[in-house]
Amino acid sequence: MNVRLTAKDLKSKSKINITGSKSETNRLLLLKALYPNITIVNASNSDDSLVMSAALSANKQTIDVRHAGTAMRFLTAYFASQENKTIILTGTARMKQRPIKILVDALINLGAKIEYLEKDGFPPIKIRGQKLTISKVSLPANVSSQYISALLLIAPSLQNGLELELSGEITSISYINMTLNLLDKIGVETSFKGNLIVVKPIAHSPKPKTIVVESDWSSASYFYSIIALSKAGTQIELSSFKENSLQGDAILATIYDQMGVKTHFDEGKITLVKNQNPVNQNIKFDLNSAPDIAQTIAVTAFGLGIECQLTGLHTLKIKETDRLEALQQELSKLGAAVSVTDDSLHLSPSKSISSNQRIATYEDHRMAMAFAPLALKTNLNIENAEVVSKSYPNFWSDLKLLGFEILED
């Protein structure tokens, strides 16, 4: 499905409800599979979480996670620790290009039985579940925090727990802290000092626990962009969000303050307001702890005609697509002067935006949603718009609530 977007008269005040964080939900789904007396409230309705849930309850040997990278990594660790269970994990063609060797090597060092079925270091993989008794392992920390979280999530179920030594600069540390915080909520003893994480085993199933998932800050990023590109005074109320969030993407409130958006917290809701003050003409951010919002920030900066320098983006090379290359390609179509390296992006100020361009999404949900707010500045076409269901199935209907005109092409 391709869509044509226009946005001329947005409502001055709107309210949107965003479902639970995909990141929190997927972690809790794995923990619930290990400890069934956990109850999850406000779970994400994203494709990724539905895939994760279905895989954990599947009664078949081959599980296709499609393009759900988090599910691939978390399930690899989960099934490696499930005794006497043999599983093949596979996915889309792009998934088969996304590396998993670092995680597999760590699991093998813990005693797991995993083999590659096609290309070494990449899915599909065959897992023969084992009782993992080795409790010490090291892992490069500068590639993907999901490798680390995958190990931490199964750690309390292991006979001797886990001592995980991290080498190199730690990337996306907020997601590691999220995992540890959720473990703490169900009664797991953990510590994270320097480059060593220790997770103690749970001798007995934890007490029944209900955990309410906070709404997804990554999904909120698109509304920050919409407000930044709107006229002064425009407001959107979003629920349900916490000022002391576990999610690294909550840094949006600080970042978008430089692009004219004020965030007001009030009893589990946030209200985004476009203020009258001039925006910062040259924004610089290190997004090592929150790389998933890079696309949204870059597109917003382009729409505002300001300079933008983003660093800490090395993990974007192994996402649903090479997001840095994809950003460069699609922003250039619109007239942007943008350059990228393996871990950074630089955008020069632009005075005009080309209209009626077709934005390719590369099977990447964040490409579709990051570019959509530009409809406030020019007519825009988004190809394969259905990809948003990976993380935010209601995205297009929510934009209509704001006043966007969306026509299927």
N, C-alpha and C positions, 0 to 999 in steps of 0.2 A: 504494500500500500504506500503510495506517494501522497503527500499532502501539500497544499498551497496555503500559506499563512499570510494573513494581514491583521493588523492591530491598530485601529485608528482611534477609537473612543473607549479606552479601558475605564472600568468603574473606578471611582475615586477611593472607595473602600470595599474590600472583599474579605471573605473568610474561606480558608481551605483546610481540610483535615488530611493529614498525611499519615499513612500507616507506619507500622513499626520499622525500625532500622533493620535492613537486610543483614548487616554485619552482626548485630546482636542476636537476631533471630537464628541465623545459621549456627552460631556458637551454642545457643541454648537448645536447638534441635539435637545436636550431637550429645550434649550433656543429658538431655531427656532420654535419649536412646540408651545411655549408660545407666541413668538413674530415673526410672519411670515416674517417681513420685514428684517430679518437678512439673509445675503447671505454668504454661506460657500464655500471657495476655497481651493483646495488641501485636500479634506476630505479623511480620511482613507478608503481603500478598504477592510479592514479586515472583517471577518465573524461577529465579535462582533458589528461593526458599522452598517453593513447591517441589522443585527437582530434588533438593536436599532431603525434604521430608519423605518423598516417595522412595528415594534410594535407601533410606534408613529402614524402611518397613518392607522393602522389596523381598520377594521370595523367589529370586531367579539368579542365575550365575552371572549373566552379563548385564551391567548397568550402564546406560548411556546418559551422561550428565549434560549432553549437548554443549552449550558454550558457558556453563557455570564453573568458572575457575575456582571459586571458593569451595564449592562442593567437591570438585576433583581433589583438591589438596586435603580438605578435612576428612573426606571419605577414605582416602588412601591410608591415613593414620588410623582411622577407626577400624577398618576391615583388617588391617595388619595385626591388630590387637585382639581380634575375635577368633578364639580357638576353633579349629576344625571347620572353618568356613572358607570356601574358595570363591573368589569373586574376580571378574574381569571388569575393569573400569575403562570406558572409552568416551569419546565425545565427537564434536564436529571436526572438520578439517583444520580449522584454526586451533582448536584445543590440542590437536596432535602436533602443533608447532610450538606449544607453550611448555617450557621446560619444567621438569619435576624431579630431576636427578638429585638435587641437593636434599630434598625431603626423603626421597627413596634411600639414598645413601645413609642418612641418619637413622632411618628405621631399620635398615639392614644391620647397621652397627648395634642396634638394640636387640637384634635377634630375629627380625622379620624375614619372611620369604616372599620376595617380590621379583618378578621378571618382566622385561620389556617384550612386547609382542611384535613390534614393528621397528621403530628407530630407537637406539639406545638413548636414554635420558628423557624420553617423551612418552606420553600415552599413545596407545592403550597399554595397560599393565595388567598382569595377572598376580593376584594376591592370595597367598595361602595363610590364613590367619593362624597366629601362634600365641602362646603364652610368653609375653615379653618380660624377662626377669632382669636383664641388664639395665642399670639405672643411670648410667652416665654416658653422655654423648655431647659432641660439639657440632656447631653449625655456623656457616657464614651468615652474618646478620644483615648484610647490605644488599640482598637481592629481593626477598619478599618476606614481609612479616607473617604472611599466611603459613609459611613453612613452620615458623616458630609456634604460632597459635595452634596449628594442627597437632603438634607434639604435646603442647601444654594441656590441650583439652582431654587427651586420653591419659595423661600422666597420673591423675589420682586413681584411675582404675588399674594401673600397673602394680604388680606385687610389691615392688620396692620404690614406687614413685619415680621421680626423675630429677636429675641434676643436669641442666642444660647450659653449656658454656657457649657464649656467643663471641664470634670473632669478627673484627672489622666494625665499621660504623653501623649503628643500628638504624634501620630505616623504618618509618611508620611506627614509631614507638608507641603512639597512642593506641594503636590496635592491639599491641601486646598488653598494655595496661588494661584495656577493655577486657581481654580474656582473663587476666588475673583477677580483675574485680568481680567478674561473673563467677569464677571459681570460689572466691571469698564469700560470695552471697549464698552459696550452697554448702558452706562450711569446710572448704578445703584450705589447708594451711599452706601458704606460699611465701616466698621471699624473692626479691629482685634487687641484688646489690652488685653494682659495677656491671660486669659482663656475665654474671652467674644468676640463673633462675633456678630455684629449688621448689618443687611441688611434692608435698607429702602424700602418701597413699591414703585412701579412705578405707578403713577396716570394714565398716558397715555402710549400708546405703544411707545417705543423708536424710534428715527429717523432711517431711513434705514441705514444699516451698513454692509459693506463687511469685513469679517475677513478671512485672509489667515492662514491656519493651518500649523504650522511648522512640518517638517518631524519628524518621531518617533525616539527618542533617544534610547528607549528600543531595537528597531530593529537595530540601529547602533551598539549596544553592541557586536553582533556576528562578526562584521567586526573588531572591536577592538581586539577581541579574535583571529581572523584569522591573523591579523598583528602581534600580540604578539607572535604567534607560527610560524611565517614565518622567512625567513632569512633576515639579515640586508639589508636595502635599499628598501624593498618591500613597495609599496604605494597603497592606495585606496582613491579615491576622492568620497565623499558622498554629496548629496544635498537633501533637502535644510535645513540648520541648522543655528541657531543663537548663538552667543557667550553669549548673555544675555537671555538664554532660560527660559521659564516658567516651563520646565519639570525637575523634580528632578533627572532623570537619566542622565542629562547632566554632572553630577559629574564624569561620565566615563572618561572625559579628564584628570582629576586629578588622578583618581585611576590607569588608565592604564599607566600613566607616570612612575609609579613604576615598571611596567612590560614591559618597553622598547618601548612604543608607544608614539610618539609625535603627538600632534594635532595642525594643522595649520588652522586658520580661515581666510577666504578670500571671501568677497562679497556673503554671503549666502551659502558658501560651506565649508566643512572641508576636509582636506587631512590628512590621518593617515599614519605615516611613522615609520617603525621599525628602531630604531637607533642602534648604535654600542655599547652603554654603557651596562655594566652588569646589570641585573635586580635585584631588591631587593629580597633577599632570604627568607624573612619572612614578609609577608604583613598582616596588621591588619586594618580592617575597620568596623566602625559602620554604618550599612546600614538601620537604622531606617527610614531615609527619602527616601530611594531608594531600597526597598527590592526586586524589580522585576529583578534586575541585579545580584542577589546573585548566581544564578545557573551558569551564564556565567563566573563570576569571579572565582568561585570554580573550574570549569572545566579548565579554562585557567591556573590557578595555578598548577593544577595537570599535565597538558601538559608541563609546564615549569619545573616541578620537584622541586617546591619551597613550603615552608610552608605557610599556609593560615589560618587566624583566622577571622571569620566574626561574628558579633553580630547584635542585633536589628532585628532579623528575625522572630519574633513571629507571624506576619501576614501570613507567608508562610504555616502555619498549616491549613489554611482555604481557600486556593486557589483551582485551578482546581484539584489538588491532594495535599496530604501532601508533599510539595516540599522538606522538609528537609529529611524525610524518603526516598523519591524517589532518592534524590541525593546520600544518603549513600548507597542505594542498588546498583545503577548503577555504581557509581565510584568504589565500591568494586569489581564489576565484572572485572574491568580493572586493578585491582591490587592496588588500593589506600587504604591507611590507614586513615579512616575518622570517626570522631565521631560527633554526634549531640546532642543537648539538645532541649528544647522547643523554644529557641530563638537564638541558636548559632550553628556554625559549625567550626570544627577544622580539618585541613588536614595536615598530615605529609608529608615531602618531599619524592618523589618516584623516583627511578632510572630506572624503566622500566614500559611499558604499555602493557597489554595483547592485543593480536591482534584478529581480527575476532569475537569480542564479539557482541551480539545482545542487543542493548540498548532499554529497554522498555520506552514508553513515557507517560503512565498513562493518556491518553487523555489530556495531557498538552503540549501545543504548545512550551513553553519555554524549556521543557526537550529535545525535538527534536532539536531545534535550538542551544541550549547551548552546546550540545555534538558534533554537526556536525564539528566544527573546529578541533577536535581531529583527523580527517582524515588526517591532515598534519603530524601526528606522527605515525599513525597506520591504517590499514584497519578496517573499522567500519561498522556495520549494524544498521540502525535506524528503529524500528518497528512503524507501523501506522504513517508514515511520513506525511500523509495528514493533521495531526492536526495543521500544521503551518498556515493553512488558517484562524485560529482564529484571528491572528494578522498580519500575513505577507504572503499573498497568493503567492507572487512571490519569496519566499525565495530560493527554489531549483533551479529555473531558473537563479536567480542572482548568486548563487554559481557556476553554470556552466560558467557564464561569466568570473569568476575569474580563471577558469581552473580546478575546481573540476570535477572528473568523477563520475557520479551518475547513477547507474543501478537499475532499479526496480527489486525487488527480489520476 
